[in-house]
Structure formats: C-alpha cells, structure tokens
Amino acid sequence: MTHHEIGVGHLELIDELLLDDQAIAEQVLKIKSERNAVILVHNYQRPEVQAIADFTGDSLGLSREAARTEADVIVFCGVHFMAETAYMLSPHKVVLLPEMRASCPMADMADAVDVIRAREEHPRAAVVSYVNTSAAVKAVSDYCCTSANAPQICQAVDSDEILFVPDRNLGAFVASQLDKKVISWNGFCPTHERITVENIMRALEQHPGAEVIAHPECRPEVLAVAHHVRSTSGMLNAAVTSPAREFIVATESGMIYPLSQAAPEKIFHTLPDEPICPNMKLTTLSKVLWALQTLEPRVTVPEDIRVRGLQAVERMLALG
C-alpha cells in the first residue's frame, strides 16, 4: 500500500469523525508526511485514533510492518512494551509513544530479575515470554510468542517443560493444547480478567444466536463457552469467514471498531459490563499530533537488552 493510497483511505474515515477530531486528524496526516512517519495503532485504541492509522493490528504484527517500511519515524499508538518492540526491530528509526504513561499492567507483573530466579528454579524449562512483556523480560527469555501462535511455538520448542510468562490465562490455554508441562507465571490482564461467564450468558440472553469470540487472555471458563478463541487479528478472520451474522466480542471494547470495519454487514456486541483498558484509551489525536510536532516522547532500549530480546523474537520466527 502506498502512502497516497493510505491517505485516500484516511480521508474517507476522517469524514466520519467529529469536526474537532477532523481538524486534528488532518493536521496529523500533514505533519506525518513531512516527518516521513508511519502511524501504528493497536486494535484497542480509540476509534478516532484508529481512523488515522497506516496499520492497525496486534503489537508484534504492527512492529514488523513498520520495520518493512522506509519511514524515519514510528508513532506507536498503544502501550509501552509495544513501542519497545518496535524499537527492537527498528533501532535506526525514531520511535514515539504519544502517551508515556500508557503501560500494560500484565507486562508489569513480570520483572526480569524474577524471571531469572524462576529459570534457576526450573532449569529444565524453556522460557517462553508472551510479546506482552518488557524488553528486559524478552532479553532473559528463550523464545517469544503471540496470542495467535503461543500453542504452536510452545509445541515446537525442544523442551518438555515450558515456563510461560506472564499471562496465566494464556498459559492455561497453551497447556490445554499440549502434552507438555506448562508452568504459568501468575500474571493476568485486568481487563480480560473482569470478563466472566456470567457476562457472556447475559449477553447471549440479549442476543440469542450470536457467536462468542473470546481472546485467550480471558479466564479458562470463559474460553470454554466461546465459539471462537482468537487473537485480535484472528477475530477479524473469524468474523469475516463465519456464517454468523452477530457476534459477542469478549475482549477490550475497542475491538468493535476494526471488526465493524472488516465486516460492516455484521453486528458486533460488547459485553454488558463493557471491558475497557484505561491505558489503551490514554492516547488521543491531540497527543499523536504533539508527538509528531516535537518528536517526543521517544522510546529506546539499551543495546545489550535489545539484541538479546530480539534473539527471542527471531527464535520464534524461525519456528514459524
């Protein structure tokens, strides 16, 4: 996709925004071109921020897309570990995180020192870290994985024991798919942890016949009642290919926007107690504009950590 083609698509989406947002979005697109920047936006971001994206998607996929571009500047509308990953893959580019306070509570539940200690307690285990971890944790891991490929990566790893960091729910999902010992870190996503079977049942009562699409960061009992267990990118594919006309979306509510864009003829419902990640909502159009104007705040990773963390990502890619 060329920058010109992206711009046309942006203008169509910007027409749907409020007048104030339209004006800011147009300024963003203008200065983005001047800076030779690429804007990456996670699926959980505000709809008006998703509307200005060059690429929307999940964290690692976005970083890989940015690495393939000739952009000088990466603006990552997401949370801190995502910008770190983008820098790990593109250290020669300027990486901006429009809101530096946007962290990931689950990623913060795993510290590199504690992971090293756990490695010593489980010397036979391969350490597989979810991409939702800090660069420092990736640097002390053997492999990385995504929510889409976690079972496949853990199966392909040459070890009968896996120390899975940091999400206990994704770890439980992986364990249910494998004949290996999976030792799960006791971390979790607070937003997905709040999704309960009762939420799902209430939604199904309100929308009988709808299919449930759940993210594997949800509790095991929630996944047990879902029709589809998918990563955010996998949810888009499920919505497009399923014959169902209505879906209940068991993940952060920002996912409704990209789903509606991918399958506009279908209906998507969030849960009665709407799952919202407050950190994902910290990024605004004004903050994106300010980041492009000032080229701040920047995210970098110390070179020794970057190199070791990148090795874990590359080992994952080598496993396919």
C-alpha positions as CSV (number, residue, x, y, z in Angstrom):
1,M,0.0,0.0,0.0
2,T,1.4,3.4,-1.0
3,H,1.3,6.5,1.2
4,H,-1.0,8.1,-1.3
5,E,-3.5,5.2,-1.2
6,I,-3.3,5.3,2.6
7,G,-4.1,9.0,2.6
8,V,-7.2,8.5,0.5
9,G,-8.5,5.8,2.9
10,H,-7.7,8.1,5.8
11,L,-9.8,10.9,4.3
12,E,-12.8,8.6,4.0
13,L,-12.5,7.6,7.6
14,I,-11.9,11.2,8.8
15,D,-15.1,12.3,7.2
16,E,-16.9,10.2,9.9
17,L,-15.2,11.9,12.8
18,L,-16.4,14.9,14.8
19,L,-15.4,18.3,13.5
20,D,-12.8,18.9,16.2
21,D,-11.3,15.5,15.6
22,Q,-11.4,16.0,11.8
23,A,-9.3,19.2,12.1
24,I,-6.7,17.5,14.3
25,A,-6.6,14.4,12.1
26,E,-5.9,16.4,9.0
27,Q,-3.0,18.2,10.8
28,V,-1.7,14.7,11.9
29,L,-1.7,13.5,8.3
30,K,0.0,16.6,7.0
31,I,2.9,16.5,9.5
32,K,3.1,12.7,9.2
33,S,4.0,13.2,5.6
34,E,6.6,15.9,6.4
35,R,8.2,13.7,9.0
36,N,8.1,10.6,6.8
37,A,6.4,8.8,9.7
38,V,4.2,5.7,9.9
39,I,1.4,5.5,12.4
40,L,0.8,2.2,14.1
41,V,-2.5,1.8,16.1
42,H,-3.4,-1.2,18.2
43,N,-6.9,-2.6,17.8
44,Y,-7.9,-1.5,21.4
45,Q,-7.3,2.2,20.7
46,R,-10.0,4.9,20.4
47,P,-11.9,4.7,17.1
48,E,-10.7,8.3,16.1
49,V,-7.1,7.2,16.6
50,Q,-7.6,4.0,14.6
51,A,-9.0,6.2,11.8
52,I,-5.6,7.8,11.2
53,A,-3.6,4.6,11.2
54,D,-1.4,3.4,8.5
55,F,-1.6,0.0,10.1
56,T,-3.9,-1.4,12.7
57,G,-3.5,-4.8,14.3
58,D,-1.8,-6.5,17.2
59,S,1.5,-5.4,18.7
60,L,4.2,-7.6,17.1
61,G,2.5,-7.6,13.7
62,L,2.5,-3.8,13.8
63,S,6.2,-3.6,14.7
64,R,7.0,-6.0,11.8
65,E,5.0,-3.9,9.4
66,A,6.8,-0.7,10.5
67,A,10.2,-2.4,10.1
68,R,9.4,-3.1,6.5
69,T,8.6,0.5,5.7
70,E,11.0,3.2,4.7
71,A,9.6,5.5,7.4
72,D,12.1,7.5,9.5
73,V,9.6,7.8,12.4
74,I,7.3,5.3,14.0
75,V,4.4,6.6,16.1
76,F,3.0,3.7,18.1
77,C,-0.5,4.3,19.5
78,G,-0.5,1.5,22.1
79,V,1.3,0.8,25.3
80,H,4.9,0.9,26.4
81,F,6.1,-2.6,25.6
82,M,4.7,-2.3,22.1
83,A,6.9,0.8,21.4
84,E,9.9,-1.1,22.9
85,T,9.3,-4.0,20.5
86,A,9.1,-1.6,17.6
87,Y,12.4,-0.1,18.6
88,M,13.9,-3.6,18.9
89,L,13.0,-4.3,15.3
90,S,13.9,-0.8,14.0
91,P,16.6,0.7,16.2
92,H,17.6,3.2,13.4
93,K,14.1,4.8,13.4
94,V,12.7,7.3,15.9
95,V,10.0,5.5,17.9
96,L,7.4,7.7,19.6
97,L,4.8,6.7,22.2
98,P,2.3,9.6,22.3
99,E,1.4,8.9,25.9
100,M,4.3,7.7,28.0
101,R,2.0,6.8,30.9
102,A,0.3,4.1,28.8
103,S,1.7,0.9,30.3
104,C,0.5,-2.7,30.3
105,P,-0.4,-3.9,33.8
106,M,0.1,-7.5,32.8
107,A,3.6,-6.8,31.3
108,D,4.4,-5.0,34.6
109,M,3.6,-8.2,36.5
110,A,6.8,-9.9,35.2
111,D,10.2,-8.5,36.2
112,A,13.4,-9.7,34.5
113,V,15.1,-10.4,37.9
114,D,12.2,-12.6,39.0
115,V,12.2,-14.4,35.6
116,I,15.9,-15.2,36.1
117,R,15.2,-16.5,39.5
118,A,12.4,-18.7,38.1
119,R,14.7,-20.0,35.4
120,E,17.0,-21.2,38.2
121,E,14.1,-22.9,40.0
122,H,13.1,-24.7,36.8
123,P,16.4,-25.4,35.0
124,R,14.8,-27.9,32.5
125,A,12.2,-25.5,31.3
126,A,12.4,-23.3,28.2
127,V,11.2,-19.7,29.0
128,V,8.6,-18.6,26.5
129,S,7.5,-15.0,27.0
130,Y,4.4,-13.6,25.6
131,V,5.1,-10.5,23.5
132,N,3.2,-8.6,26.2
133,T,6.4,-8.2,28.2
134,S,9.1,-5.7,28.7
135,A,12.2,-5.7,26.5
136,A,14.2,-6.7,29.7
137,V,12.0,-9.8,30.1
138,K,12.3,-10.8,26.5
139,A,16.1,-10.5,26.9
140,V,16.1,-13.2,29.6
141,S,13.7,-15.5,27.6
142,D,14.4,-18.3,25.2
143,Y,11.5,-17.6,22.9
144,C,8.7,-15.0,22.4
145,C,5.2,-15.8,21.3
146,T,2.0,-14.1,20.4
147,S,-1.6,-14.9,21.4
148,A,-2.1,-16.3,17.9
149,N,0.9,-18.7,17.9
150,A,1.5,-19.5,21.6
151,P,0.4,-23.1,21.4
152,Q,2.4,-23.7,18.2
153,I,5.6,-22.1,19.5
154,C,5.4,-24.0,22.8
155,Q,4.8,-27.2,20.9
156,A,7.8,-26.6,18.6
157,V,10.2,-25.7,21.4
158,D,12.7,-28.5,22.1
159,S,11.7,-28.9,25.8
160,D,9.1,-30.9,27.7
161,E,8.8,-28.1,30.2
162,I,7.7,-24.5,29.5
163,L,7.9,-21.6,31.8
164,F,5.3,-19.4,30.3
165,V,5.5,-15.6,31.2
166,P,3.5,-13.6,32.2
167,D,-0.2,-14.5,31.5
168,R,-1.6,-17.4,33.5
169,N,-4.8,-17.4,31.3
170,L,-2.9,-17.7,28.0
171,G,-0.6,-20.2,29.8
172,A,-3.6,-22.3,30.7
173,F,-4.9,-22.2,27.2
174,V,-1.5,-23.3,25.9
175,A,-1.4,-26.1,28.5
176,S,-4.8,-27.3,27.3
177,Q,-3.5,-27.7,23.8
178,L,-0.2,-29.5,24.6
179,D,1.1,-32.7,26.2
180,K,3.9,-30.8,28.0
181,K,4.3,-29.4,31.4
182,V,3.5,-25.7,31.4
183,I,4.5,-23.6,34.4
184,S,2.5,-20.4,34.1
185,W,3.5,-17.1,35.6
186,N,0.9,-15.6,37.9
187,G,0.1,-12.6,35.8
188,F,-3.0,-11.5,34.0
189,C,-4.7,-8.8,32.0
190,P,-7.0,-6.9,34.4
191,T,-9.4,-6.1,31.6
192,H,-9.8,-9.7,30.4
193,E,-9.8,-11.0,33.9
194,R,-13.0,-9.0,34.6
195,I,-14.8,-10.9,31.8
196,T,-16.9,-13.7,33.4
197,V,-19.1,-16.5,32.2
198,E,-22.0,-14.6,33.7
199,N,-21.2,-11.6,31.4
200,I,-21.2,-14.0,28.5
201,M,-24.5,-15.6,29.5
202,R,-26.2,-12.3,29.9
203,A,-25.0,-11.2,26.5
204,L,-26.3,-14.4,24.9
205,E,-29.7,-13.9,26.5
206,Q,-29.8,-10.4,25.0
207,H,-28.5,-11.7,21.6
208,P,-29.6,-15.3,21.1
209,G,-28.0,-16.9,18.1
210,A,-24.9,-14.7,18.3
211,E,-21.4,-16.4,18.3
212,V,-18.9,-15.6,21.0
213,I,-15.4,-14.6,20.0
214,A,-13.0,-14.6,23.0
215,H,-9.4,-13.6,23.4
216,P,-7.2,-16.3,25.0
217,E,-6.3,-13.8,27.8
218,C,-9.7,-14.5,29.2
219,R,-10.3,-16.9,32.0
220,P,-10.4,-20.7,31.0
221,E,-14.1,-20.9,31.9
222,V,-14.9,-18.1,29.5
223,L,-12.9,-19.7,26.7
224,A,-14.9,-23.0,27.4
225,V,-18.2,-21.3,26.4
226,A,-16.8,-19.4,23.4
227,H,-17.4,-20.4,19.8
228,H,-14.0,-18.9,18.7
229,V,-10.9,-18.4,20.8
230,R,-8.7,-16.0,18.8
231,S,-6.1,-13.3,18.9
232,T,-7.2,-9.8,17.8
233,S,-6.1,-10.5,14.2
234,G,-7.7,-13.9,14.4
235,M,-11.0,-12.3,15.5
236,L,-11.1,-10.3,12.3
237,N,-10.7,-13.5,10.2
238,A,-13.4,-15.3,12.3
239,A,-15.9,-12.5,11.8
240,V,-15.3,-12.4,8.0
241,T,-15.4,-16.2,7.5
242,S,-18.1,-17.3,9.9
243,P,-21.6,-17.6,8.5
244,A,-23.0,-16.0,11.7
245,R,-24.5,-12.5,11.4
246,E,-24.0,-11.4,15.1
247,F,-21.1,-11.8,17.5
248,I,-20.4,-11.1,21.1
249,V,-16.9,-9.9,21.5
250,A,-15.1,-11.0,24.7
251,T,-12.1,-8.7,24.7
252,E,-11.4,-5.0,25.1
253,S,-14.2,-2.9,23.6
254,G,-12.0,-1.1,21.2
255,M,-12.0,-4.3,19.1
256,I,-15.6,-3.5,18.0
257,Y,-14.3,-0.7,15.6
258,P,-11.9,-2.8,13.5
259,L,-14.4,-5.7,13.4
260,S,-17.1,-3.4,12.1
261,Q,-14.7,-2.1,9.5
262,A,-13.8,-5.6,8.4
263,A,-17.3,-6.9,8.3
264,P,-19.7,-3.9,8.0
265,E,-22.6,-6.1,7.2
266,K,-22.4,-7.9,10.5
267,I,-23.3,-6.9,14.1
268,F,-20.9,-6.9,17.0
269,H,-21.8,-6.5,20.6
270,T,-19.6,-5.7,23.5
271,L,-20.4,-7.3,26.9
272,P,-22.9,-5.8,29.4
273,D,-20.1,-4.7,31.7
274,E,-18.0,-3.1,28.9
275,P,-14.4,-4.3,29.1
276,I,-12.2,-1.1,28.8
277,C,-8.5,-0.9,29.2
278,P,-7.9,2.6,30.6
279,N,-4.3,2.6,29.5
280,M,-5.2,1.9,25.9
281,K,-7.6,4.9,26.0
282,L,-4.9,7.4,27.2
283,T,-3.7,8.1,23.6
284,T,-5.7,10.8,21.9
285,L,-5.4,12.6,18.5
286,S,-4.0,15.7,20.2
287,K,-1.2,13.6,21.8
288,V,-0.4,12.0,18.4
289,L,-0.2,15.4,16.8
290,W,2.1,16.7,19.7
291,A,4.3,13.7,19.4
292,L,4.8,14.3,15.6
293,Q,5.4,18.0,16.1
294,T,8.0,17.6,18.9
295,L,9.3,14.1,18.1
296,E,8.7,13.3,21.8
297,P,8.3,11.2,23.9
298,R,10.8,8.7,22.5
299,V,11.2,5.1,23.4
300,T,14.5,3.3,23.2
301,V,16.0,0.1,24.6
302,P,19.6,-0.4,25.8
303,E,21.6,-2.1,23.0
304,D,22.5,-5.2,25.0
305,I,18.9,-5.8,26.0
306,R,17.7,-5.0,22.5
307,V,20.0,-7.6,21.0
308,R,19.1,-10.3,23.5
309,G,15.4,-9.6,23.3
310,L,15.5,-9.6,19.5
311,Q,17.0,-13.1,19.6
312,A,14.0,-14.4,21.5
313,V,11.7,-12.9,18.8
314,E,13.9,-14.2,16.0
315,R,13.8,-17.7,17.5
316,M,10.0,-17.5,17.5
317,L,10.0,-16.5,13.8
318,A,12.4,-19.3,13.0
319,L,9.9,-21.8,14.4
320,G,7.3,-20.4,12.0
